[in-house]
């Protein structure tokens, strides 16, 4: 059984592509068509090693960088900078 929970597959030009590019934990397909999505999914589902690699890489990125603690720290720093300007 394959779980795609941690395997983002997104069309190109979506805001989430930045996360996928930075984390290396997903696949981006270019054309927003059902056929392109089907081809991309078929390639992925036929490559168990790639699924495992994307799962591990994506999970590590979320744990390290894309979590509530790092995002909270970033937001606090923005507020501090704004307060210093006033």
C-alpha positions as CSV (number, residue, x, y, z in Angstrom):
1,X,0.0,0.0,0.0
2,X,1.3,3.4,-0.9
3,X,0.4,6.5,1.1
4,X,0.8,9.8,-0.8
5,X,0.1,12.0,2.3
6,X,3.6,13.5,2.3
7,X,4.1,13.5,-1.4
8,X,2.8,16.8,-2.8
9,X,2.2,16.7,-6.5
10,X,1.4,20.2,-7.8
11,X,0.9,22.0,-11.0
12,X,3.6,24.5,-11.8
13,X,2.9,28.2,-11.0
14,X,1.3,27.5,-7.7
15,X,2.4,29.1,-4.4
16,X,3.1,25.7,-3.0
17,X,5.7,25.0,-5.6
18,X,8.1,27.2,-3.6
19,X,7.7,24.8,-0.6
20,X,8.2,21.8,-2.9
21,X,11.2,23.3,-4.6
22,X,12.8,24.2,-1.3
23,X,12.0,20.9,0.5
24,X,12.7,18.6,-2.5
25,X,9.8,16.6,-1.1
26,X,7.4,16.6,-4.0
27,X,6.9,16.6,-7.8
28,X,5.8,19.5,-9.9
29,X,4.1,18.9,-13.2
30,X,4.0,21.6,-15.9
31,X,0.6,21.4,-17.7
32,X,-2.6,21.6,-15.7
33,X,-4.3,18.7,-17.4
34,X,-5.7,15.4,-16.2
35,X,-3.4,13.6,-18.6
36,X,-0.3,15.3,-17.3
37,X,-1.3,14.6,-13.7
38,X,-2.0,10.9,-14.6
39,X,1.4,10.5,-16.3
40,X,3.2,12.1,-13.4
41,X,1.3,9.9,-10.9
42,X,1.9,6.8,-12.9
43,X,5.7,7.5,-13.1
44,X,5.8,8.0,-9.3
45,X,3.7,5.0,-8.4
46,X,6.0,2.8,-10.5
47,X,9.0,4.0,-8.6
48,X,9.0,2.8,-5.0
49,X,12.4,4.2,-4.3
50,X,11.4,7.7,-5.5
51,X,8.3,7.6,-3.3
52,X,10.4,6.7,-0.3
53,X,13.0,9.4,-1.1
54,X,10.3,12.1,-1.5
55,X,8.6,11.0,1.7
56,X,11.7,11.1,3.8
57,X,12.9,14.4,2.3
58,X,9.6,16.1,2.6
59,X,9.1,15.0,6.2
60,X,12.5,16.2,7.2
61,X,11.9,19.6,5.6
62,X,8.6,20.0,7.5
63,X,10.2,19.0,10.8
64,X,13.1,21.3,10.2
65,X,11.8,24.4,8.5
66,X,8.1,24.3,7.7
67,X,6.7,23.8,11.2
68,X,4.8,26.0,13.6
69,X,7.8,26.9,15.7
70,X,10.0,28.2,12.8
71,X,7.0,30.0,11.3
72,X,6.1,31.6,14.7
73,X,9.7,32.7,15.2
74,X,9.7,34.3,11.7
75,X,6.4,36.1,12.4
76,X,7.7,37.4,15.8
77,X,10.8,38.8,14.1
78,X,8.6,40.6,11.6
79,X,6.6,42.1,14.4
80,X,9.7,43.2,16.2
81,X,11.1,44.9,13.1
82,X,7.8,46.7,12.6
83,X,7.8,47.8,16.3
84,X,11.3,49.1,16.0
85,X,10.4,51.3,13.0
86,X,7.7,53.0,15.1
